[in-house]
C-alpha cells in the first residue's frame, strides 16, 4: 500500500511556499519592501524570503500560470503593503487561494510524482469543502 500523502501535506509543502514566494516577489518589486519587511508581513524568516528570491524555496509548482492565483497574489501583496495591513484579511485570502488550488486539482501531477504508486486519476480527495453544516456528517462518520 502506498503512503497516502494527504492533499494538505502537498499544499503545505508546495503550494503555500509557492504562494508566499509570489507575494514576496511582488512586495519587493512593486512595493520596494526589504526582505526583512517582507518577512515580517508574511510571518516568515528573512532567510525564507531570501530563498524565495533565489528560487531555492517555493518552486515545486508554478502557480503564476494560473490567472486567478496570480491576481490573488497581487491582491494579497497590496493588502500586506498597506500601512494599515490587516494580517487576518491577508491570511484569509491566502487560505482561500490554497483551497482554490486544492479544489481545482492543481496539485495532482505533483502528487503523482511524489507518490508514484498512488492512482491520481479518478481521485476525489481534494474535492468539496467543509462548512459548519458538514459537522453533522462528520459526527455520523465517526459514530458520535
C-alpha positions as CSV (number, residue, x, y, z in Angstrom):
1,X,0.0,0.0,0.0
2,X,1.2,3.5,-0.8
3,X,2.0,6.0,2.0
4,X,-1.2,8.1,1.3
5,X,0.2,11.6,1.2
6,X,-2.6,14.0,2.3
7,X,-3.5,16.8,-0.1
8,X,-3.0,19.1,2.9
9,X,0.7,17.9,3.1
10,X,1.2,18.7,-0.5
11,X,-0.4,22.1,-0.3
12,X,1.5,22.9,2.9
13,X,4.9,21.9,1.5
14,X,4.5,23.1,-2.1
15,X,1.6,25.4,-2.8
16,X,1.9,27.6,0.3
17,X,5.6,28.3,-0.2
18,X,4.9,29.0,-3.9
19,X,2.2,31.4,-3.0
20,X,4.4,33.1,-0.4
21,X,7.2,33.4,-3.0
22,X,4.8,35.0,-5.4
23,X,3.6,37.5,-2.8
24,X,7.2,38.2,-1.5
25,X,8.3,38.9,-5.1
26,X,5.5,41.4,-5.5
27,X,6.2,43.1,-2.2
28,X,9.8,43.5,-3.1
29,X,9.4,44.5,-6.7
30,X,6.2,46.5,-6.7
31,X,6.3,48.0,-3.2
32,X,10.0,48.3,-2.7
33,X,10.0,46.5,0.6
34,X,13.2,44.9,2.0
35,X,13.5,41.2,2.7
36,X,13.1,41.9,6.4
37,X,9.9,43.9,5.9
38,X,8.5,41.2,3.6
39,X,9.4,38.5,6.1
40,X,7.6,40.4,8.9
41,X,4.5,40.9,6.9
42,X,4.4,37.3,5.7
43,X,5.2,35.9,9.1
44,X,8.3,34.0,7.9
45,X,12.0,34.5,8.4
46,X,14.2,36.8,6.3
47,X,16.1,33.6,5.2
48,X,12.8,32.2,3.8
49,X,12.3,35.4,1.8
50,X,15.9,35.2,0.6
51,X,15.3,31.6,-0.5
52,X,12.1,32.7,-2.4
53,X,14.2,35.4,-4.2
54,X,16.9,32.9,-5.1
55,X,14.3,30.4,-6.2
56,X,15.5,27.7,-3.8
57,X,12.2,27.6,-2.0
58,X,8.6,27.8,-3.2
59,X,9.4,26.4,-6.7
60,X,7.9,22.9,-6.6
61,X,4.9,24.2,-8.5
62,X,4.4,27.1,-10.9
63,X,1.3,28.9,-9.7
64,X,2.0,32.1,-11.8
65,X,0.5,30.4,-14.8
66,X,-3.0,30.4,-13.3
67,X,-4.5,33.8,-13.7
68,X,-6.7,33.5,-10.6
69,X,-3.8,32.7,-8.4
70,X,-1.6,35.4,-10.0
71,X,-4.3,38.0,-9.4
72,X,-4.9,36.8,-5.9
73,X,-1.2,37.2,-5.2
74,X,-1.4,40.8,-6.4
75,X,-4.3,41.5,-4.1
76,X,-2.6,39.9,-1.1
77,X,0.6,41.8,-1.8
78,X,-1.4,45.0,-2.0
79,X,-3.1,44.3,1.3
80,X,0.2,43.5,3.0
81,X,2.0,46.5,1.6
82,X,-0.6,48.8,3.0
83,X,0.2,51.0,6.0
84,X,-2.9,49.6,7.7
85,X,-2.3,46.0,6.6
86,X,-4.7,43.5,8.2
87,X,-2.8,40.3,8.6
88,X,-6.1,38.4,9.3
89,X,-7.5,39.5,6.0
90,X,-4.4,38.5,4.1
91,X,-4.4,35.2,5.9
92,X,-8.0,34.6,5.0
93,X,-7.2,35.4,1.3
94,X,-4.2,33.1,1.3
95,X,-6.3,30.3,2.8
96,X,-9.0,30.8,0.1
97,X,-6.3,30.7,-2.6
98,X,-4.9,27.4,-1.2
99,X,-8.4,26.0,-1.1
100,X,-8.9,27.1,-4.8
101,X,-5.6,25.3,-5.7
102,X,-6.7,22.1,-3.9
103,X,-10.3,22.2,-5.2
104,X,-9.1,22.7,-8.8
105,X,-6.8,19.8,-8.5
106,X,-3.7,21.8,-9.3
107,X,-1.5,19.5,-7.1
108,X,-2.5,16.2,-8.7
109,X,0.6,16.0,-11.0
110,X,2.9,16.7,-8.1
111,X,1.0,14.2,-6.0
112,X,1.6,11.6,-8.7
113,X,5.3,12.4,-8.8
114,X,5.7,12.3,-5.0
115,X,3.7,9.1,-4.7
116,X,4.1,7.0,-7.8
117,X,2.0,4.1,-6.6
118,X,-1.0,6.3,-5.9
119,X,-3.7,6.4,-8.7
120,X,-4.2,10.2,-9.1
121,X,-6.7,9.8,-11.9
122,X,-10.2,9.5,-10.6
123,X,-9.1,10.7,-7.1
124,X,-11.6,12.9,-5.4
125,X,-9.7,13.6,-2.1
126,X,-9.4,17.4,-2.9
127,X,-13.0,18.0,-3.9
128,X,-15.6,19.8,-1.8
129,X,-15.3,22.0,1.2
130,X,-16.1,21.6,4.9
131,X,-18.6,24.0,6.4
132,X,-20.3,24.2,9.7
133,X,-23.2,22.1,8.2
134,X,-20.8,19.3,7.5
135,X,-20.2,18.7,11.2
136,X,-23.3,16.5,11.4
137,X,-22.0,14.4,8.5
138,X,-18.6,14.0,10.4
139,X,-20.4,13.0,13.6
140,X,-22.2,10.3,11.7
141,X,-18.9,9.2,10.1
142,X,-17.1,8.8,13.4
143,X,-20.2,7.5,15.2
144,X,-20.7,10.4,17.7
